[in-house]
Amino acid sequence: DIYDMALNQTQAEFITGGFGAQGGFGFARGVTERCEAVNAATGNCQRTSPGSFYNSAAAFVIGQASSAGRTLQVPDVYHLNARLYSSYIRDRWTATDKLTIDYGTRWEYFPVPTRPDRGIEFYDVETGNVLLCGVGSTPDDCGIKTSKTRFGPRAGVAYRFADKWVARAGYGLTNDPYEGMELIRANYPLLIQVKVESPNALTPATTLSKGIPAVQAPAEGNGILPIPSDYAWQGYPKDLDRGYIQSWNFTVQRELPWHFTGQIGYVATRTTRQLGLLDINAGQVIGAGEKGRPLLQQFGRTASTVLLQPVGNGKYDSMQVQLQRRFTDGLSLAANYTLGRALSPNENSSWLVGDHGIQALPYLDRNLAPTSTDRRHNLGITSVWQIPVGKGRRWLNESGIASAILGGWQVNNMISIMSGTPFSVLADDTSLNLPGSVQTADQVKPAQKLGGVGLAAPYYDPTSFADVTEARFGNTGYNILRGPGLFNWDFGLTREIAATSSFRVQLRFESYNFTNTPHLANPANNVGDGEEFMTITSVQDLGREGIDERQFRLGVRIVF
């Protein structure tokens, strides 16, 4: 197998954040908070005054920005290409009439992506310069190490130990194929991001009157470019030590009466060296602010310097139960239930996002938590039923008025019932003063679930959590609470009218969210959100163009 991927884009956007091509300012709470205690040894603030989102509003009113920046795309269009190679060999052995064994392995090679006329850009952590791969004396791949010995073995066994019983087991290893195309699609000097931040969370980075620092684009020269200290970076490390995922399962299947089959099994995965985005210039010392950035000491570098590299190990365990009836006598039915748990050091297989991330190396183990997509219980039911009335069916199958009116109907159902997704309880990070890491709140008493909806009715007791005003992490972890569960029923009713043997008309009535049940989002989760904290004021986006309320659709299909 050969996969050829290409990006040809105009998109002045850094995946690691920023203010975009238009530029912008940020106003955090710390600029208008007070330092109430100073560490005599380090000179850093140990405790800040309590604050709220009004502190951010005050910082905006007086024009004191905690961050500012903009992005400049130099070429009109930038290009990136990647080619992935793999081959596999497999075999199936029918050992006996009851035992079948599948086995094989896959070999994969993932070279470093390239530009059309040279290699990609590379940040040299030893010199603090940017290397343009393939320009001047710089090698085409900048010496980035990629393995050519990645194999993924697979094995499966099926054993029929009785006439109506079958047991199956399987194991597989999959190498993480993520190339980070969107991460490295444009970098300095193709895409330039200026981003200045507060040096200690209490001092403004700039003011509205000063504006945003000017952006300058350099020439390629000999392929070795010094990068300004406030220009952000995101790319590959010298050694991309790709991780891998091991998966295994064991299931037992039984043939049941009335054309049903039942199955129950254990399904699990283990992710080793899970890839994520790690800012190697994030603050490493709590309370030290910008002074705790490693590259500041070496090269005076203040901007984020994000590399794609392993960030930890994850795991998933589940019990999966299935009851299925294949389409027979006008009826098919499938009911699937999963009881599972997913733990991960980041939010998905490619980057740290949102509320779930610490970039400081001494505290990376705090990132291991339930994923934000983890649903402990998940039940799905689908069915297709041809009502047994009318021509060719069980009842009223003779020609007549009743058969013509009542015959030809089909009912379709798709029902989803899920438990809620996890979320973190966040707090102001002024006293933490650890650039690149997300602060969590202190839990001061058990979190009572109240179940309310709307501003006046909290979902959890908001007094269970408090802000952190000391130079430390809050005593809560990530994704410790769960939001509302979800119920959704999509319903369809179809009738087919056969005008002739070769001409049919189908009338369709369909409804999404047939019961008009609100799919509530998680509550506001920052203790500084004021009266909105722990209240639910929105619904989930289920991928239906932001529409959550019940929808009806009518259609006519002509088949000839």
C-alpha positions as CSV (number, residue, x, y, z in Angstrom):
1,D,0.0,0.0,0.0
2,I,1.2,3.5,-0.8
3,Y,-0.6,6.6,0.5
4,D,0.2,9.9,-1.0
5,M,-1.0,13.0,0.9
6,A,-0.7,16.6,0.0
7,L,-1.7,20.0,1.5
8,N,-2.0,23.0,-0.7
9,Q,-3.5,25.7,1.4
10,T,-3.9,29.4,2.2
11,Q,-4.5,29.3,6.0
12,A,-2.6,31.7,8.2
13,E,-3.3,29.6,11.3
14,F,-1.1,28.0,14.0
15,I,-2.6,24.8,15.3
16,T,-1.3,25.6,18.7
17,G,-3.4,28.8,19.0
18,G,-2.9,32.5,18.6
19,F,-4.8,35.4,17.3
20,G,-4.7,34.6,13.6
21,A,-3.9,36.9,10.6
22,Q,-6.1,39.7,11.9
23,G,-4.2,39.9,15.2
24,G,-5.6,40.3,18.7
25,F,-5.2,40.9,22.4
26,G,-6.0,38.8,25.4
27,F,-7.1,40.1,28.8
28,A,-6.5,37.6,31.6
29,R,-7.6,38.2,35.2
30,G,-4.1,38.4,36.7
31,V,-3.3,41.9,35.3
32,T,-5.7,43.5,37.7
33,E,-5.2,41.1,40.7
34,R,-2.8,41.8,43.6
35,C,0.1,39.8,44.8
36,E,-0.5,39.4,48.5
37,A,2.6,37.3,49.4
38,V,6.0,37.1,47.8
39,N,8.6,34.3,48.1
40,A,11.6,35.9,49.7
41,A,14.0,33.4,48.2
42,T,12.8,33.6,44.5
43,G,11.0,36.9,44.4
44,N,8.0,35.2,42.8
45,C,4.4,35.7,43.9
46,Q,3.2,33.0,46.3
47,R,-0.4,34.1,46.8
48,T,-2.7,36.4,44.8
49,S,-5.9,38.1,45.7
50,P,-9.2,36.4,44.8
51,G,-10.5,37.3,41.3
52,S,-13.3,36.8,38.9
53,F,-14.0,37.4,35.2
54,Y,-14.6,41.1,36.1
55,N,-10.8,41.3,36.5
56,S,-10.5,40.5,32.8
57,A,-13.1,43.1,31.9
58,A,-11.2,45.7,34.0
59,A,-7.9,44.8,32.2
60,F,-9.7,45.5,28.9
61,V,-11.1,48.8,30.0
62,I,-7.7,50.2,31.0
63,G,-6.0,48.6,27.9
64,Q,-3.6,46.3,29.8
65,A,-3.3,43.1,27.7
66,S,-1.9,39.9,29.2
67,S,-1.1,38.6,25.7
68,A,-1.1,39.9,22.1
69,G,-0.1,38.6,18.7
70,R,-0.8,38.0,15.0
71,T,0.1,35.6,12.3
72,L,1.6,36.4,8.9
73,Q,1.6,33.9,6.0
74,V,4.5,34.8,3.6
75,P,3.7,32.8,0.4
76,D,0.2,33.0,-1.2
77,V,-0.1,29.2,-1.0
78,Y,2.1,26.7,0.9
79,H,2.5,23.1,-0.1
80,L,3.3,19.9,1.9
81,N,3.6,16.3,0.7
82,A,3.9,13.0,2.6
83,R,4.1,9.5,1.3
84,L,3.4,6.4,3.6
85,Y,4.5,2.9,2.6
86,S,3.3,-0.4,3.9
87,S,3.1,-4.1,3.0
88,Y,1.5,-7.0,4.7
89,I,1.4,-10.8,4.6
90,R,-1.4,-12.9,6.1
91,D,-2.7,-16.5,6.1
92,R,-5.7,-18.4,7.3
93,W,-5.3,-22.0,8.6
94,T,-8.3,-24.2,9.0
95,A,-6.8,-26.5,11.6
96,T,-9.9,-28.6,12.2
97,D,-13.6,-28.4,11.3
98,K,-14.0,-26.4,14.6
99,L,-10.8,-24.3,14.7
100,T,-9.7,-21.5,12.4
101,I,-6.6,-19.4,12.9
102,D,-5.7,-16.1,11.1
103,Y,-2.2,-14.6,11.4
104,G,0.0,-12.2,9.7
105,T,2.1,-9.0,10.0
106,R,2.3,-5.6,8.5
107,W,5.4,-3.5,7.8
108,E,5.2,0.3,7.7
109,Y,7.5,3.1,6.8
110,F,6.7,6.8,7.4
111,P,9.3,9.1,5.8
112,V,9.6,12.8,6.8
113,P,7.2,15.0,4.8
114,T,8.6,17.5,2.3
115,R,8.0,20.7,0.4
116,P,7.8,20.5,-3.4
117,D,11.4,21.9,-3.8
118,R,13.0,21.0,-0.4
119,G,12.4,19.4,2.9
120,I,10.4,20.8,5.8
121,E,11.6,23.2,8.5
122,F,13.3,22.1,11.7
123,Y,14.0,23.8,15.0
124,D,17.5,22.9,16.2
125,V,17.3,22.7,20.0
126,E,21.1,22.8,20.3
127,T,21.6,26.1,18.5
128,G,18.2,27.8,18.7
129,N,18.1,28.2,14.9
130,V,15.7,27.1,12.3
131,L,17.0,24.8,9.6
132,L,15.5,24.7,6.1
133,C,15.9,21.0,5.2
134,G,17.6,20.6,1.7
135,V,18.8,24.2,1.5
136,G,22.6,24.8,1.5
137,S,24.5,22.2,3.4
138,T,21.4,21.0,5.4
139,P,20.3,17.4,4.6
140,D,17.0,17.0,2.9
141,D,15.5,15.4,6.1
142,C,17.6,17.5,8.5
143,G,18.8,14.3,10.1
144,I,15.3,13.5,11.6
145,K,15.3,9.8,12.5
146,T,12.5,7.6,11.2
147,S,12.4,3.9,11.7
148,K,12.3,1.3,8.8
149,T,11.7,-1.6,11.1
150,R,8.1,-1.1,12.3
151,F,6.1,-4.3,12.2
152,G,2.5,-4.9,13.3
153,P,1.7,-8.5,14.0
154,R,-1.9,-9.7,14.0
155,A,-3.5,-13.0,15.1
156,G,-7.1,-14.3,15.4
157,V,-8.7,-17.5,16.5
158,A,-12.2,-18.8,16.1
159,Y,-13.3,-22.0,17.8
160,R,-16.8,-23.7,17.6
161,F,-17.0,-25.7,20.8
162,A,-20.7,-26.6,20.3
163,D,-23.3,-26.5,17.4
164,K,-24.6,-23.1,18.5
165,W,-21.6,-21.7,20.3
166,V,-18.5,-19.9,18.9
167,A,-15.6,-18.3,20.8
168,R,-13.3,-15.8,19.1
169,A,-10.1,-14.1,20.2
170,G,-7.8,-11.6,18.5
171,Y,-4.7,-9.6,19.0
172,G,-3.2,-6.8,16.9
173,L,-0.4,-4.2,17.1
174,T,-0.8,-1.0,15.1
175,N,1.9,1.7,14.7
176,D,0.6,5.2,15.1
177,P,0.7,6.6,11.5
178,Y,0.0,10.2,12.4
179,E,2.2,12.5,10.3
180,G,1.2,15.8,11.9
181,M,0.5,17.4,8.5
182,E,-1.6,20.2,9.9
183,L,1.1,20.7,12.6
184,I,4.0,21.2,10.1
185,R,2.0,22.5,7.2
186,A,3.5,26.0,7.5
187,N,6.3,27.1,9.8
188,Y,8.8,29.9,10.1
189,P,9.7,31.4,7.6
190,L,6.5,30.4,5.6
191,L,4.2,31.2,8.5
192,I,5.2,33.6,11.2
193,Q,3.4,34.0,14.5
194,V,4.3,36.7,16.9
195,K,2.9,36.1,20.4
196,V,3.9,38.1,23.5
197,E,2.6,37.0,27.0
198,S,2.7,38.4,30.5
199,P,6.1,37.6,32.1
200,N,4.6,36.7,35.5
201,A,0.8,36.6,35.0
202,L,0.4,39.8,37.0
203,T,2.2,42.2,34.6
204,P,0.7,43.3,31.2
205,A,2.5,42.0,28.2
206,T,1.6,45.1,26.2
207,T,-1.0,47.8,26.0
208,L,-3.6,48.6,23.4
209,S,-1.9,51.8,22.7
210,K,1.4,50.1,21.9
211,G,-0.3,47.6,19.6
212,I,1.1,44.4,18.2
213,P,4.8,44.0,17.5
214,A,5.7,44.2,13.8
215,V,6.2,40.9,11.8
216,Q,9.2,40.6,9.6
217,A,9.8,37.8,7.0
218,P,13.4,36.7,6.4
219,A,15.1,35.4,3.2
220,E,16.0,31.7,3.1
221,G,19.8,32.4,2.7
222,N,22.0,29.4,3.4
223,G,19.1,27.5,5.1
224,I,20.1,28.4,8.7
225,L,17.9,31.1,10.1
226,P,17.9,32.7,13.6
227,I,14.3,32.8,14.8
228,P,13.2,35.9,16.9
229,S,12.5,35.0,20.5
230,D,8.8,35.9,20.3
231,Y,8.1,33.9,17.1
232,A,6.2,30.6,17.8
233,W,7.2,27.2,16.5
234,Q,5.5,23.8,15.9
235,G,7.2,20.9,14.3
236,Y,9.1,17.5,14.4
237,P,11.7,16.6,17.0
238,K,15.1,15.1,16.1
239,D,13.8,11.6,16.9
240,L,10.1,11.0,16.4
241,D,9.8,7.9,18.5
242,R,6.4,6.8,17.3
243,G,4.1,5.0,19.6
244,Y,1.9,2.0,19.0
245,I,-1.5,0.6,20.0
246,Q,-2.0,-3.0,21.1
247,S,-5.6,-4.3,21.0
248,W,-7.1,-7.6,22.0
249,N,-10.5,-9.1,22.4
250,F,-12.3,-12.2,23.5
251,T,-16.0,-12.8,22.6
252,V,-18.5,-15.7,22.9
253,Q,-21.4,-15.9,20.4
254,R,-24.5,-18.0,20.7
255,E,-27.3,-18.7,18.2
256,L,-30.7,-18.0,19.8
257,P,-34.3,-18.8,18.9
258,W,-36.3,-16.7,16.4
259,H,-33.2,-16.0,14.2
260,F,-31.4,-14.0,16.9
261,T,-27.7,-14.3,17.8
262,G,-26.2,-13.0,21.1
263,Q,-22.6,-12.0,21.8
264,I,-20.7,-10.9,24.8
265,G,-17.0,-10.0,24.9
266,Y,-14.1,-8.1,26.4
267,V,-12.4,-5.5,24.2
268,A,-9.3,-3.6,25.2
269,T,-6.5,-1.4,23.9
270,R,-3.2,-0.2,25.3
271,T,-1.5,2.8,23.8
272,T,2.3,3.0,24.3
273,R,4.1,6.3,23.7
274,Q,1.0,8.1,22.7
275,L,1.9,11.1,20.4
276,G,0.9,14.6,21.5
277,L,2.0,18.2,21.2
278,L,4.5,19.2,23.9
279,D,5.7,22.7,24.3
280,I,9.4,22.2,25.2
281,N,9.5,25.9,26.2
282,A,6.6,25.8,28.5
283,G,7.1,26.9,32.1
284,Q,8.7,24.2,34.2
285,V,8.7,25.8,37.7
286,I,5.4,26.7,39.5
287,G,5.3,30.4,40.2
288,A,8.3,31.3,38.1
289,G,6.3,32.5,35.0
290,E,8.4,33.3,32.0
291,K,11.6,32.8,34.0
292,G,10.8,29.1,34.1
293,R,11.0,28.6,30.3
294,P,14.0,26.4,29.5
295,L,14.8,28.0,26.2
296,L,14.7,31.5,27.8
297,Q,17.9,30.6,29.7
298,Q,19.6,29.3,26.6
299,F,18.5,31.6,23.8
300,G,16.3,34.2,25.3
301,R,13.4,32.5,23.7
302,T,9.9,33.4,25.1
303,A,7.5,32.0,22.5
304,S,6.0,28.5,22.5
305,T,8.1,25.8,20.9
306,V,5.9,22.8,20.3
307,L,7.1,19.4,19.1
308,L,5.2,16.2,18.2
309,Q,6.4,13.5,20.6
310,P,5.2,10.8,23.0
311,V,3.5,12.2,26.1
312,G,2.5,9.0,27.9
313,N,0.5,5.8,27.8
314,G,-3.3,5.3,27.6
315,K,-5.7,2.4,28.0
316,Y,-9.3,1.3,27.2
317,D,-11.3,-1.5,28.7
318,S,-14.8,-2.5,27.8
319,M,-17.5,-5.2,28.0
320,Q,-19.5,-5.3,24.8
321,V,-22.8,-7.1,24.5
322,Q,-24.7,-7.5,21.2
323,L,-28.1,-8.9,20.3
324,Q,-28.8,-9.1,16.6
325,R,-31.5,-10.4,14.3
326,R,-30.7,-10.5,10.6
327,F,-33.4,-9.3,8.2
328,T,-35.8,-12.2,8.2
329,D,-39.6,-12.2,7.7
330,G,-39.5,-8.4,7.4
331,L,-37.7,-7.6,10.6
332,S,-34.1,-6.8,11.5
333,L,-33.0,-5.7,14.9
334,A,-29.6,-4.9,16.5
335,A,-29.0,-3.8,20.1
336,N,-25.5,-3.0,21.2
337,Y,-24.4,-2.1,24.8
338,T,-20.9,-1.1,25.8
339,L,-19.6,-0.6,29.4
340,G,-16.2,1.0,29.0
341,R,-13.6,3.3,30.3
342,A,-10.9,5.2,28.4
343,L,-7.9,6.8,30.1
344,S,-5.5,8.9,28.2
345,P,-2.6,11.4,28.8
346,N,-4.1,13.7,26.2
347,E,-7.4,14.3,24.5
348,N,-6.8,12.2,21.3
349,S,-4.0,10.6,19.4
350,S,-2.6,13.8,18.0
351,W,-2.5,16.7,20.3
352,L,-3.2,18.2,23.7
353,V,-6.3,20.3,23.5
354,G,-8.7,22.3,25.6
355,D,-9.1,21.9,29.3
356,H,-6.9,18.8,29.6
357,G,-3.2,19.5,29.5
358,I,0.0,20.1,31.5
359,Q,3.1,21.0,29.6
360,A,5.6,21.0,32.6
361,L,7.6,17.8,32.5
362,P,7.7,17.3,36.3
363,Y,3.8,17.1,36.4
364,L,3.0,15.3,33.1
365,D,1.5,12.4,35.0
366,R,-1.4,14.6,36.1
367,N,-2.6,14.5,32.5
368,L,-3.7,10.8,32.7
369,A,-7.5,11.1,33.1
370,P,-10.7,9.9,31.4
371,T,-11.0,11.3,27.9
372,S,-13.6,13.9,27.2
373,T,-15.3,11.5,24.8
374,D,-15.5,8.7,27.4
375,R,-19.1,7.5,27.9
376,R,-19.3,4.9,30.6
377,H,-22.6,3.4,29.3
378,N,-23.6,3.3,25.6
379,L,-26.7,1.6,24.3
380,G,-27.7,1.7,20.7
381,I,-30.8,0.1,19.1
382,T,-31.6,0.0,15.4
383,S,-34.5,-1.8,13.7
384,V,-36.2,-2.1,10.4
385,W,-39.7,-3.5,10.3
386,Q,-41.8,-4.2,7.3
387,I,-45.3,-4.2,8.6
388,P,-46.8,-7.6,7.6
389,V,-49.8,-6.1,5.8
390,G,-50.3,-5.9,2.0
391,K,-49.4,-7.7,-1.1
392,G,-46.7,-10.3,-0.7
393,R,-46.9,-10.0,3.1
394,R,-48.5,-12.1,5.8
395,W,-51.9,-10.3,6.2
396,L,-54.3,-8.7,3.6
397,N,-52.0,-10.0,0.9
398,E,-54.8,-10.2,-1.7
399,S,-55.8,-7.3,-4.0
400,G,-58.3,-4.9,-2.5
401,I,-58.9,-1.5,-1.0
402,A,-57.7,-2.4,2.5
403,S,-54.5,-4.0,1.2
404,A,-53.8,-1.0,-1.1
405,I,-54.2,1.5,1.8
406,L,-52.6,-0.4,4.7
407,G,-49.9,-2.3,2.8
408,G,-46.3,-1.5,1.9
409,W,-45.3,0.3,5.1
410,Q,-41.9,0.1,6.7
411,V,-40.8,1.5,10.1
412,N,-37.2,2.4,10.9
413,N,-35.7,3.3,14.3
414,M,-32.3,4.4,15.6
415,I,-32.1,5.0,19.3
416,S,-29.1,6.1,21.3
417,I,-28.8,6.2,25.1
418,M,-25.5,7.3,26.6
419,S,-24.1,8.5,29.9
420,G,-22.6,11.9,30.1
421,T,-19.1,12.9,29.1
422,P,-16.4,14.0,31.7
423,F,-15.3,17.6,32.2
424,S,-12.7,19.4,34.4
425,V,-13.3,22.1,36.9
426,L,-11.0,24.9,36.1
427,A,-9.7,27.9,38.1
428,D,-7.7,31.1,37.5
429,D,-4.0,30.3,36.7
430,T,-2.6,33.6,37.9
431,S,-1.1,32.2,41.1
432,L,0.1,29.0,39.4
433,N,2.0,31.2,37.0
434,L,3.1,28.2,34.9
435,P,2.9,29.1,31.2
436,G,1.5,26.4,29.0
437,S,-0.4,24.5,31.8
438,V,-4.1,24.5,32.7
439,Q,-5.1,25.1,36.4
440,T,-7.8,23.1,38.1
441,A,-9.9,24.2,41.1
442,D,-9.8,23.2,44.7
443,Q,-12.6,20.9,45.9
444,V,-13.7,22.0,49.3
445,K,-16.5,19.6,49.9
446,P,-18.2,16.6,48.1
447,A,-19.6,17.6,44.7
448,Q,-23.4,17.2,45.1
449,K,-25.2,16.7,41.8
450,L,-28.3,19.0,41.8
451,G,-29.4,18.3,38.2
452,G,-30.6,21.8,37.4
453,V,-30.8,23.4,34.0
454,G,-30.5,27.1,33.3
455,L,-28.8,30.0,35.0
456,A,-30.8,29.8,38.2
457,A,-30.4,26.1,38.6
458,P,-26.9,24.7,38.9
459,Y,-26.2,21.1,37.7
460,Y,-23.6,20.6,40.5
461,D,-23.3,22.5,43.7
462,P,-21.0,25.5,42.8
463,T,-19.9,25.9,46.4
464,S,-18.1,22.6,46.2
465,F,-15.2,24.2,44.4
466,A,-13.0,27.3,45.0
467,D,-10.4,29.3,43.2
468,V,-6.7,28.7,43.9
469,T,-4.7,31.8,45.0
470,E,-1.5,30.0,46.0
471,A,1.5,29.0,43.8
472,R,0.3,25.3,43.3
473,F,-2.0,23.2,41.3
474,G,-5.6,22.7,42.6
475,N,-6.4,19.5,44.4
476,T,-8.6,18.2,41.6
477,G,-7.6,16.3,38.5
478,Y,-8.9,16.5,35.0
479,N,-12.3,15.3,33.9
480,I,-13.5,14.4,37.4
481,L,-17.2,15.1,36.9
482,R,-19.7,14.0,34.2
483,G,-22.3,16.0,32.5
484,P,-25.9,15.0,31.5
485,G,-26.6,11.8,29.6
486,L,-28.0,11.7,26.1
487,F,-31.2,10.2,24.7
488,N,-31.9,10.4,21.0
489,W,-34.5,8.7,18.8
490,D,-34.4,9.0,15.0
491,F,-37.6,7.7,13.4
492,G,-38.6,6.9,9.9
493,L,-41.7,5.7,8.1
494,T,-41.6,4.6,4.5
495,R,-44.3,3.4,2.2
496,E,-43.7,1.9,-1.2
497,I,-46.4,1.9,-3.9
498,A,-45.8,-0.4,-6.9
499,A,-47.6,1.1,-9.9
500,T,-46.2,-1.5,-12.3
501,S,-43.7,-4.3,-12.0
502,S,-40.9,-1.9,-13.0
503,F,-42.2,1.4,-11.6
504,R,-42.4,2.1,-7.9
505,V,-42.9,5.2,-5.8
506,Q,-41.5,5.5,-2.2
507,L,-43.0,8.0,0.2
508,R,-40.7,8.9,3.1
509,F,-41.3,10.5,6.4
510,E,-38.3,11.0,8.7
511,S,-37.7,12.7,12.0
512,Y,-34.4,13.4,13.7
513,N,-34.7,13.7,17.5
514,F,-38.3,12.4,17.2
515,T,-39.0,13.0,20.9
516,N,-37.6,16.6,20.8
517,T,-35.4,15.8,23.8
518,P,-32.7,18.4,24.5
519,H,-29.2,17.1,24.3
520,L,-27.7,19.2,27.1
521,A,-24.1,20.3,27.0
522,N,-21.8,20.2,30.1
523,P,-22.1,23.0,32.6
524,A,-19.8,26.1,32.7
525,N,-16.7,24.7,34.4
526,N,-14.6,27.7,35.6
527,V,-15.0,28.9,39.1
528,G,-14.5,32.4,37.8
529,D,-17.6,32.2,35.6
530,G,-19.7,33.9,38.3
531,E,-23.3,33.0,38.4
532,E,-22.9,30.8,35.3
533,F,-20.5,28.4,37.1
534,M,-21.9,24.9,37.1
535,T,-25.0,25.9,35.1
536,I,-26.1,24.5,31.7
537,T,-27.1,27.1,29.1
538,S,-26.4,25.2,25.8
539,V,-26.9,21.9,24.0
540,Q,-24.4,19.5,22.4
541,D,-23.6,19.8,18.7
542,L,-24.4,16.3,17.3
543,G,-23.1,17.2,13.8
544,R,-26.5,18.4,12.4
545,E,-25.4,21.9,11.5
546,G,-25.9,23.0,15.1
547,I,-29.6,22.1,15.1
548,D,-30.7,20.1,18.1
549,E,-34.5,20.5,18.1
550,R,-36.7,17.9,16.4
551,Q,-36.6,18.0,12.6
552,F,-39.1,16.6,10.1
553,R,-38.3,15.6,6.5
554,L,-40.6,14.5,3.8
555,G,-39.5,12.9,0.6
556,V,-40.6,11.1,-2.6
557,R,-38.4,8.6,-4.4
558,I,-39.3,7.2,-7.8
559,V,-37.7,3.9,-8.8
560,F,-38.0,2.7,-12.4
